[in-house]
Amino acid sequence: MNDLEFRQQVLDPISASFCGAKWYNATIWLGSGMTTSCHHPPAHFVPVEEVEANPRALHNSAQKKQDRAQMQQGLRPAGCEYCWKIEDMGRDAISDRVYKSKIYPIEALHEASRLPSHEDTNLRTLEISFDRTCQLACSYCNPAFSSTWVKDIRNNGPYLNLVSDGRNHFTHDHAGSQKYRFGEVNPYVEAFFRWWETDLHKTLTELRITGGEPLMSGYTWQLIDWFKQNRGKSKTRLAINSNLAMDSSRLEELLSATEGIELDIYTSNESIGPHAEYIRDGLDWEQWCENMMLLMKSKRLRGLHNMATINALCLESLPEFLTMLLEWKSKYGQDFPNFTLNILRFPSFQSPLVLPDDIRTKHKQELDRWLANYSNHSMLQEHERNHVQRLIDYLDVVKTPHSDAFDMPRLHNDFKKFYQQYDQRRSKDFGRTFPGLKEWYDGL
Ligand code: SF4
């Protein structure tokens, strides 16, 4: 059944707005008590009293129950606007509602459609963040997701003189993102472990742990210990988002503790050597490569996934980075690693679109050449080829002109002001690291 047939034959007969993710999927931030059904609707807060009385409220919040009732009646919850916009483009437009429903058995979708909306449902796929503890402070991240970023802001104060839409990322410590320290009683984490013990370990098909850096969170290890002590009790597949900026012994510990469990590791990089260490402050490039090697050689993973974040600074060494991934794939297999290229949109002053046309065109041509060379490489997967082509189109000044050109002076102001302060706070040197951008940068 193709995507359109799935919508017409499975979803539409239930209702015109039904989406399985509202019942079976969640992203939950336990540090702040926020939850959402997928990454499109804005996250909402679940009051402590609700989860203390019923740990399933982490997912079955009053808000979600209201949304489910609307979907059962064919009404459109406002938070899912992303999907409605796509569907309103035309009768055959396929929104994420289809992709995010398709992963569940059809019978489970029918069950959800019949479930009285005040009743709780058990999750099947979950992404969870225990806290924002992280040893890196990447340039496009911010204190909401990294404790090292918090230290930068607390020790040095807010980044000054930023004027574009991304400025608030860098002006305060985002205290609301982490209401509880490790060791302090966090009622959301307690609720999660209670729910895990009673239901979740039986119903979840996939649990993805994100952060911060999850392997630095004591709670992640508490959960891994549970797997170790209860071998075979849960069939849940585990996925971990990790920056791999750690001693290899920690990864060896992870592999041994999760023996017998299906495990995926998602990591992130998009440039080579000094470029990577500049963008991902705190990263040791050699260590990252060694850890990738360790994971590929271990033969313990279901997949090793590299999610590249395409920003203005990575483009110079991106082709070389992609070639390195292909070499690894040739040795260890198509999914060791596989990759996605995710174009950074926010903070917009770090987007590739801030680069002047001649530099953008140069990078586009280099990627064109890369794709021409490797398009038929047996290890390059279709989605990877599509992602490279999508980036080429994005960098094409004809296809993607600077739509926010009127804002460009503000973006350029922030690019310069931000990296000047970043250099000073992090003991870095933009001009020496990116000689190809130096002349343009100095002139900003
Ligand atoms: S309808 Fe769309 S936005 Fe809403 S939960 Fe489903 S996939 Fe996400």
Residues whose N, C-alpha, C, O or C-beta is under 5 A from the ligand:
A	BS01	SF4	C19 A21 K22 S37 C38 H40 P41 G79 C80 Y82 C83 D96 R97 K100
